[in-house]
Amino acid sequence: MLTVVEVKNLRKEYGPLVAVKDVNCAIERGQVVGLIGPNGAGKTTLLKMLATLLEPTDGAIRILGCDARKDYLAIRARIGYLPDFFGLYDDLTLAECLRFFAQAYQTPPETMDARIDAVLQYIALEEKRDDFIQHLSRGMVQRLGLGALLVHEPELLLLDEPASGLDPKARIDLRKILTRLSQEGKTVIISSHILTELADFCTQIIIMERGVFLTHQKIEDILRQIEG
């Protein structure tokens, strides 16, 4: 099995504050990993380092076999990162928004239209293709944000609390998309405050607090311990 993410003794300091404290993990292809922890646990800092947007203070990261310090451009071409708060141009239609991201990722022009159509169908928003983003519900905006990552077919998705603020129906829609991505061999790391939000579709759980991993186990082992 291909190891998609490998982290060794990873550490991030902001002056006297240590946001991530010497963590280690390896994540294989096709896993959906839930990153659980309260505010200030270090989840966002960790995801930003995996996305090559923050440089570690110490330690090593390899993403898809590439060194995150040296090969960050190659990594960015193969991953998708969705922050907790992201902005889309409200005066664009959904199709125009996806075209913008497809061009940014240098999608070949001859395949761009087909790729946009495929993504709209994937996130179940094809009937909204020509609607403006400003008219979408929050759940639809979250799905479109995920769709913007999918136009270049990333192998690893890093999602920072994408279910935050969503109603139950929107959470179910998001869960269906993430489950399908996993079945297709994509690797997903998704953060949340709440274990039960992710338990239905994650294969592994990392519980993080004050910059350290308290546990990294398969979901069935975590739930067995909780029930006990």
C-alpha positions as CSV (number, residue, x, y, z in Angstrom):
1,M,0.0,0.0,0.0
2,L,1.3,3.4,-1.0
3,T,2.1,5.7,1.9
4,V,0.7,9.1,1.0
5,V,1.6,11.1,4.1
6,E,4.6,10.5,6.3
7,V,5.4,12.8,9.2
8,K,8.5,12.4,11.5
9,N,9.1,14.4,14.6
10,L,7.1,17.3,13.2
11,R,7.2,20.5,15.3
12,K,5.9,24.1,14.8
13,E,6.8,26.9,17.1
14,Y,5.5,30.5,17.2
15,G,8.0,32.1,19.6
16,P,7.4,30.5,23.0
17,L,4.2,28.8,21.8
18,V,4.6,25.2,20.5
19,A,1.6,24.6,18.3
20,V,2.6,21.1,17.1
21,K,4.9,19.0,19.3
22,D,7.1,16.4,17.7
23,V,4.2,14.3,16.1
24,N,4.7,11.2,14.0
25,C,2.3,9.4,11.6
26,A,2.0,7.5,8.4
27,I,-1.2,7.5,6.3
28,E,-1.8,5.1,3.4
29,R,-3.6,5.6,0.1
30,G,-7.4,5.5,0.3
31,Q,-7.7,6.3,4.0
32,V,-10.2,8.9,5.4
33,V,-8.5,10.2,8.5
34,G,-10.5,12.3,11.0
35,L,-8.4,14.8,12.9
36,I,-10.2,15.5,16.2
37,G,-9.5,18.1,18.8
38,P,-10.6,21.3,20.5
39,N,-9.8,24.9,19.4
40,G,-6.0,25.4,19.9
41,A,-5.1,21.8,19.6
42,G,-2.9,22.4,16.5
43,K,-5.1,20.9,13.9
44,T,-5.1,23.9,11.5
45,T,-1.3,24.4,11.9
46,L,-0.8,20.7,11.1
47,L,-2.9,20.8,8.0
48,K,-1.2,24.0,6.8
49,M,2.2,22.3,7.1
50,L,0.9,19.2,5.2
51,A,-0.3,21.6,2.5
52,T,3.2,23.2,2.4
53,L,1.7,26.6,3.4
54,L,3.7,26.7,6.7
55,E,7.3,25.6,7.1
56,P,7.9,23.4,10.1
57,T,10.3,24.5,12.8
58,D,11.7,21.0,12.9
59,G,11.0,17.5,11.6
60,A,10.2,16.1,8.2
61,I,7.1,15.7,5.9
62,R,6.8,13.6,2.8
63,I,3.7,13.8,0.7
64,L,3.3,11.3,-2.1
65,G,7.0,10.5,-1.9
66,C,8.0,14.2,-2.2
67,D,9.9,16.2,0.4
68,A,7.6,19.1,1.6
69,R,10.5,21.5,2.0
70,K,12.2,20.9,-1.3
71,D,9.4,19.7,-3.6
72,Y,6.5,21.9,-2.4
73,L,5.4,23.0,-5.9
74,A,5.2,19.3,-7.1
75,I,3.1,18.5,-4.0
76,R,0.7,21.4,-4.5
77,A,-0.1,20.2,-8.0
78,R,-1.2,16.8,-6.5
79,I,-3.2,17.9,-3.4
80,G,-6.2,20.0,-2.5
81,Y,-6.5,22.1,0.6
82,L,-9.8,23.6,1.8
83,P,-9.3,26.0,4.8
84,D,-12.0,26.6,7.4
85,F,-12.8,30.0,5.9
86,F,-12.4,30.3,2.2
87,G,-13.5,32.9,-0.3
88,L,-15.2,32.4,-3.7
89,Y,-16.2,35.2,-6.1
90,D,-19.9,35.7,-5.4
91,D,-20.6,37.3,-8.9
92,L,-19.4,34.2,-10.8
93,T,-21.6,31.3,-11.7
94,L,-20.7,27.8,-10.5
95,A,-19.4,26.8,-13.9
96,E,-17.3,30.1,-14.1
97,C,-15.9,29.5,-10.6
98,L,-14.8,25.9,-11.5
99,R,-13.3,27.2,-14.8
100,F,-11.3,29.7,-12.9
101,F,-9.8,27.0,-10.6
102,A,-9.2,24.6,-13.6
103,Q,-7.2,27.3,-15.3
104,A,-5.3,28.1,-12.2
105,Y,-4.3,24.4,-12.0
106,Q,-3.4,24.4,-15.7
107,T,-6.0,21.9,-16.7
108,P,-5.6,21.2,-20.4
109,P,-8.1,23.3,-22.4
110,E,-9.3,20.3,-24.4
111,T,-10.5,18.5,-21.3
112,M,-11.6,21.5,-19.2
113,D,-15.3,21.5,-20.1
114,A,-15.7,17.8,-19.5
115,R,-13.9,18.1,-16.2
116,I,-16.2,21.0,-15.1
117,D,-19.3,19.0,-16.0
118,A,-17.9,15.9,-14.2
119,V,-17.2,17.9,-11.0
120,L,-20.7,19.6,-11.0
121,Q,-22.2,16.1,-11.2
122,Y,-19.9,14.8,-8.6
123,I,-20.9,17.4,-6.0
124,A,-24.6,17.2,-7.1
125,L,-24.8,20.8,-8.2
126,E,-25.2,20.3,-12.0
127,E,-28.7,21.9,-11.9
128,K,-27.1,25.1,-10.4
129,R,-24.4,25.3,-13.1
130,D,-25.5,28.8,-14.3
131,D,-26.6,30.2,-10.9
132,F,-24.5,32.8,-9.1
133,I,-22.5,31.7,-6.0
134,Q,-24.2,34.5,-3.9
135,H,-27.5,32.6,-4.2
136,L,-26.2,29.3,-2.8
137,S,-26.9,28.0,0.7
138,R,-23.9,27.4,3.0
139,G,-24.0,23.7,2.4
140,M,-23.8,24.2,-1.4
141,V,-20.9,26.7,-1.0
142,Q,-19.0,24.0,1.0
143,R,-19.7,21.5,-1.7
144,L,-18.6,24.0,-4.4
145,G,-15.4,24.7,-2.4
146,L,-14.7,21.0,-2.4
147,G,-15.5,20.8,-6.1
148,A,-12.9,23.6,-6.8
149,L,-10.3,21.2,-5.4
150,L,-11.5,18.3,-7.5
151,V,-11.0,19.9,-10.9
152,H,-7.4,18.9,-11.1
153,E,-8.1,15.4,-9.6
154,P,-5.9,15.6,-6.5
155,E,-4.6,12.5,-4.8
156,L,-4.7,13.9,-1.3
157,L,-7.4,16.3,0.2
158,L,-6.8,18.3,3.3
159,L,-10.1,19.7,4.7
160,D,-10.2,22.0,7.7
161,E,-13.6,21.6,9.5
162,P,-15.7,21.6,6.3
163,A,-18.8,20.4,8.2
164,S,-18.7,23.4,10.6
165,G,-22.1,25.2,10.6
166,L,-23.8,22.8,8.3
167,D,-27.3,21.5,8.8
168,P,-27.9,17.7,9.0
169,K,-28.8,17.4,5.3
170,A,-25.7,19.3,4.2
171,R,-23.5,17.1,6.4
172,I,-25.0,14.0,4.9
173,D,-24.3,15.3,1.4
174,L,-20.7,16.1,2.3
175,R,-20.3,12.6,3.9
176,K,-21.5,11.0,0.6
177,I,-18.9,12.9,-1.4
178,L,-16.1,12.0,1.0
179,T,-17.0,8.4,1.1
180,R,-17.0,8.2,-2.7
181,L,-13.6,9.8,-2.8
182,S,-12.2,7.2,-0.5
183,Q,-13.8,4.4,-2.5
184,E,-12.0,5.8,-5.6
185,G,-8.6,5.6,-3.8
186,K,-8.3,9.3,-2.8
187,T,-6.8,10.0,0.6
188,V,-8.6,12.5,2.8
189,I,-7.6,14.2,6.1
190,I,-10.5,16.1,7.6
191,S,-10.6,18.0,10.9
192,S,-13.4,18.5,13.3
193,H,-14.2,19.3,17.0
194,I,-16.5,16.4,17.3
195,L,-15.8,12.7,16.9
196,T,-19.4,11.7,16.1
197,E,-19.4,14.0,13.0
198,L,-16.7,11.9,11.4
199,A,-17.2,8.4,12.9
200,D,-19.6,7.3,10.1
201,F,-17.2,7.6,7.2
202,C,-13.6,7.8,8.6
203,T,-11.4,4.8,8.5
204,Q,-8.9,6.2,11.1
205,I,-9.0,8.8,13.8
206,I,-6.3,11.1,15.2
207,I,-7.2,12.8,18.5
208,M,-5.0,15.9,19.0
209,E,-4.7,18.1,22.0
210,R,-2.2,20.9,22.8
211,G,-0.1,20.0,19.8
212,V,0.3,16.3,20.5
213,F,-1.4,13.2,19.2
214,L,-3.2,11.4,22.0
215,T,-4.1,8.5,19.8
216,H,-4.1,7.4,16.1
217,Q,-6.2,4.3,15.6
218,K,-8.7,2.7,13.3
219,I,-12.2,4.0,13.9
220,E,-13.5,0.6,15.1
221,D,-10.9,0.4,17.8
222,I,-11.7,4.0,19.0
223,L,-15.4,3.3,19.2
224,R,-14.8,0.0,21.0
225,Q,-12.9,1.8,23.7
226,I,-15.6,4.5,24.0
227,E,-18.3,1.8,24.4
228,G,-16.3,0.0,27.0
